[in-house]
Amino acid sequence: MPEGPEIRRAADQVETALLNQPLRQVTFGLSRLKVYEKVLKGSRITAVETRGKAMLTRFDNALTLYTHNQLYGRWYTGPADLQPTTRRQLRVALISDRSAALLYSASTIELLDEQQLREHPFLSRLGPDILHPDSDRDRLLQRLNLPTFRNRQLGQLLTDQSFIAGLGNYLRCEILFDSGLHPSRRARDCSADQLKQLADALFRLPRQSYRTGGITNDLATAHHLLADGASFEQARFYLFRREGLPCYRCGHPIKKRIQSGQACYLCTHCQPSNEA
């Protein structure tokens, strides 16, 4: 599933394609949304916001398109006559005279007014967006120390969208590795220095992933691997999806365990479970 950095990059693309341009065509692939096609035709997009893995496309008529890609949704942007080669199903088409933004395969799509946004059952439960400017290291450290969160295992906590919105499985694994913390550890078990390292990784790695299109590995290591012929997928991660391969830091094999129903990757040498 796309995580916060991927959704923010998609939002950037939609903004670049359509911001402040009158929409000459709006099409919805879901019958329950067809009524909004005429309502949105001629309107302009004023902003494209993200809240974790959700995207909010705001129109100048006070409506907001709420979309969540889930596992299979994908935005395509390009010229107004854009026709992607894909077997996915078209869900949303926003087209101006110059450009188009097309959403395929997503199933979570709603048109909301301001009150509905404030009261939305999913959006209202989200924690701070991991990429929002207000989500600085100090704020992240404060949340780690809140009674609501400090007693929970980090491997579960980091993917809880009420803690921080936008973290998913690959960021969870990479952040814990970068912090040297085992997924079973809790914030209350960590020293002040360890919590500062975790808050730093929470702040830094999602932003690095956003800037680089998905690289959470040490950048020098990733660039060296790419120069030696590794694929992007082989070079981008410290340990995610690298089960059995050597850790880039210590050489021990990467392990995989299941936590919260997902594969969690770790280096048991760099992330000891019995560390005080």
N, C-alpha and C positions, 0 to 999 in steps of 0.2 A: 504494500500500500504506500502511495506517495506520502512523504512526511512534510513537516512544515517548510523546509527549504525548497522542495519541489513545487509545493503549492504556491509559495511566494514567487518563484520564478515564472510559473504559469500566469499568475496575476499580473506580473510585470509585462508579459507578452500581450495579454488582453488589453491592458492600459495603453501600451505602445500602439496597438492596432486601432483602438476605437475611442480613446478618451476624447470627449467633447465633440464627437462627430455625430450628426443626426443619423439615426438608424432608419434605413429605407426598407429593411425587411427583418422581421423577427419571426422565427419559427420554433415551435416546441414539438418534440417527438412524443410527448406524453399527453394523452387526450384531456386530462384534468387541467392542463395548463393552456390549452388552446385559446381560452377566453382572454388571455393576456396578450395575444399577438397584436391585436389592434390597439390595445392600451399602450403598448410600448413602442409601436411604430411611430417614428418621428421624434422620439425622445433621445436624450443624450446620456452617455455614461459619464458621471462626474467623478467617480473614484472606484478603485477595485481594492478592497481590503481583504486581509486574511486574518482568521482567528484559528490558529493551529492548523488543522487540516481542512478547515472550511474556508470557502471563498465567498465574499459578499460583494456583488457587483451593484453599485448604487446608480440609480437613474435620477434625472432632474425632475421627475414627477412624484418623488418621495417614496417610490417603491424600491425594494432591494431584492435582487436575485440571490438566493442562498443555494449554494451547491456544495456537495461533498463527493469527491471522486470515488470514495471507498476503494475497492481493489482494482477496478477495471476502467474507471472513468479517465478520460484524457481530453485536454484542450488542444486544438490546432488553430493557429493563426496564420494569416497570409492575405493575399489580394482578395478582392470582393468575389471573384469567381472561384475561390478555393474549393477544390474537390479532392480531399485526401484519399489516398489508396489505403483503405482499411475495411475490415469486415465488421467493425464495430457499428452499433446502432446510433444514429444521430438523435441527440436529446435536445440540444439547444443550438440555434443558429442566430447570431447577431451580426448583421451585415450593414455596412455603410456604403457610400458610393466608392470608397477607396479600398476598404479592408473588411475582413471577416474574422470572427472568432467562433469556432464550432466546438461544442462539447459532445463527446461520444461516450456512450455506455454507462454514464453515471445514472443512479436511480434516485438519489437524494437531491431533489430539486424543488424549491418552493419560491413563491413571490410573497414578500412580507412587507407590511408597513412598519413604522417605527415602534409602535406598541407591540406588535407581534415579535419584532426583533428582541425587544427587551425581555419579553416573557417566554421566549422560545425555550422548550424543554432541554434541548441540547446546548445551545449557545449560552444560556444563562448559567450553566454548570461549569463552563470552561474556566480553567485557571488563566493566568497571564500568557499571552502569546510569546513563545520563546524568542521570536525575532523582533518583537516590539522594542522601540528605543527605551521604554521604561523598564524593560527586563534586564537590568544591569546586574553585575555580580553581587552587589549588596542585597538587592531584592531577592535574588535566587537563594542566597545564603539565609536570609530571614525565613523564607518558605521552608527550607530544609529543617529549620529549628522549630517550626510551629508544632504544637501538640498533635494536630490532625495528621501530620506526616512523619514525625521523627521516629515513630515506633514501627514503621513499615519497612519491609525488605526493599532495598533500593532497586532490585531487579523488577519488582512489581510497581513500585512508586513511579519510576521514570516514564512509564507508559500510561499512567493515569492522567487523563486529560484535565482533571480538576486540579492537579498539582501544577503542571505546566502544559499548555496546549501546544501541540506541534511535534512532540517527541514520539517516535515509533520504535520499531524493533532495531533497526540498524543504528540509530542514534543512541539508543539505550546501551547496546553492546559496546559501541565505540567510546562513549563517554565514561562508562565504568572502567574500561581498560585504560584509557588515558589517565584516569584518576587513581589507578592501582587498587580499585575496590572490588571485592567479590560481590556478585549479585545478591547473596543472602545477607549481607551486612545491612544494618539499619543506621540511620543518621545518628541515633543516640549512642551507637557503638563506636563512632568515629571521633578522632581527635579534632581539635579546632583547625589544625593545619590540613587534615584530610578533608574536612568540610569545605575549607577555602579552595582546595584543589578541585573538589567536585563542582563547586559553584563556578570556578573558572572554566572547567571543561563544559559545563552546561551552557555557559555564555559563548564560549569560543568556537566549539566544533559545529554547532548548527549554522553559525555565521560563515565559517569556512566552507561548509558544504554548500551554502547558498551562493557564495562568491565563485566557487570552482565547479559548480554543476554536479556536486556529489562526492567530493574527495574529503574524507575525514582522516585518512592516514597522514602521518608526518609528510609535509609537502616535499621536502627534499628526497625522502624515500620514494614517494610516489613518482616524482619526476625522473629519478634514477631508474626505477622499474620501467616506466614508459619508454625511456631512451634505450633500454636494453631489449625492447620488443614486447613487453607485457601489454596485455589488453587493458583498457580502462577499468573493466570490472576486476581484473587481477590486481591492479595497482591502487584502487581507490580506498580500500578499507585496511585498518589495522588487523582486524580478525574476523569481521562479519563474513559468513559463508566460507571460511577458510579452515574448516574442521580437518584436523590431521596434518595440516601444513605448519611449518615452523613459525613461531612468533618472531616478528621483526626485531624485537628488543633482546630476547634471551635465547631464542632457538628452540624452546620447548614446543611440543605440538599443541595446537589449538584444540580445545575441547568444545563439545556441544552438549547442552542440557536443555530440558524443556521447562520453561517457567512462564506462568500465566498463559499457558496454551501455545506459546511460541518458542521457536528455537533460540536459545540464548548462548552466544559464543563467548568464551573466556580463555585466558591463559592462567592456569592454576599456579604457575610460578610467579607471575607478575601480579596476580590478584589472589593472594592467599586468603582462605576462608577463616583461618584462626588468628588473624592479625589482631593485636589488641587495639 
